[in-house]
Amino acid sequence: MSNNKEEAFLQLINQNQQRIQKICSVYAANAEDQRDLVQEVILNIWKAFPSFQGKANINTWLYRIILNVSLKWSTALKKQK
């Protein structure tokens, strides 16, 4: 990934850090789980970022990733119990 893409990714994460944490706090049971979920979300955004083509609004795209990862996380936790 080029430096421009990396810088754009870091800027996206920095601009949306509160949003990511807020949504993750809804789906994570405690602070430790929330930190793990935030890391999982950021990893998934990193993996998907090169394929973002700009056809959708970046905020909508980002929200869908955060929500989908959080829902999978929540479902996996419920299955463990």
C-alpha positions as CSV (number, residue, x, y, z in Angstrom):
1,M,0.0,0.0,0.0
2,S,1.4,3.4,-0.9
3,N,2.2,6.1,1.6
4,N,-0.8,8.2,0.4
5,K,-3.2,5.3,1.1
6,E,-1.6,4.7,4.5
7,E,-1.9,8.4,5.3
8,A,-5.5,8.4,4.1
9,F,-6.3,5.3,6.3
10,L,-4.7,6.8,9.4
11,Q,-6.5,10.1,8.8
12,L,-9.8,8.2,8.4
13,I,-9.2,6.3,11.7
14,N,-8.2,9.4,13.6
15,Q,-11.2,11.3,12.4
16,N,-13.6,8.5,13.3
17,Q,-12.0,7.2,16.5
18,Q,-14.8,8.4,18.7
19,R,-17.4,6.9,16.4
20,I,-15.6,3.6,16.4
21,Q,-15.3,3.5,20.2
22,K,-18.9,4.6,20.7
23,I,-20.4,1.9,18.5
24,C,-18.0,-0.8,19.9
25,S,-19.0,0.2,23.5
26,V,-22.6,-0.8,22.7
27,Y,-21.6,-4.3,21.6
28,A,-18.7,-5.0,24.1
29,A,-19.5,-6.1,27.6
30,N,-16.5,-4.4,29.3
31,A,-13.5,-2.1,28.7
32,E,-11.2,-5.0,27.7
33,D,-13.7,-6.4,25.2
34,Q,-14.3,-2.9,23.9
35,R,-10.5,-2.5,23.2
36,D,-10.4,-5.8,21.5
37,L,-13.4,-5.0,19.4
38,V,-12.0,-1.6,18.4
39,Q,-8.8,-3.4,17.3
40,E,-10.8,-5.9,15.3
41,V,-12.8,-3.1,13.6
42,I,-9.6,-1.2,12.7
43,L,-8.1,-4.4,11.3
44,N,-11.1,-5.0,9.2
45,I,-11.1,-1.4,7.9
46,W,-7.4,-1.8,7.0
47,K,-8.2,-5.0,5.1
48,A,-11.1,-3.4,3.2
49,F,-9.5,0.0,2.6
50,P,-7.7,-0.9,-0.6
51,S,-10.9,-2.0,-2.2
52,F,-12.8,1.2,-1.4
53,Q,-13.7,2.7,-4.7
54,G,-15.5,5.8,-3.6
55,K,-18.8,4.7,-5.0
56,A,-20.4,5.0,-1.6
57,N,-20.0,7.8,1.0
58,I,-16.9,6.9,3.1
59,N,-18.8,7.5,6.3
60,T,-21.5,5.0,5.2
61,W,-18.9,2.5,4.1
62,L,-17.1,2.9,7.4
63,Y,-20.3,2.6,9.5
64,R,-21.2,-0.7,7.8
65,I,-17.8,-2.2,8.5
66,I,-18.0,-1.1,12.2
67,L,-21.5,-2.4,12.5
68,N,-20.9,-5.7,10.8
69,V,-17.8,-6.5,12.8
70,S,-19.5,-5.5,16.0
71,L,-22.5,-7.7,15.2
72,K,-20.3,-10.7,14.4
73,W,-18.4,-10.1,17.7
74,S,-21.6,-9.9,19.7
75,T,-22.9,-13.1,18.1
76,A,-19.7,-15.0,18.7
77,L,-19.7,-13.9,22.4
78,K,-23.3,-15.1,22.9
79,K,-22.4,-18.5,21.3
80,Q,-19.5,-18.9,23.8
81,K,-21.8,-18.5,26.8
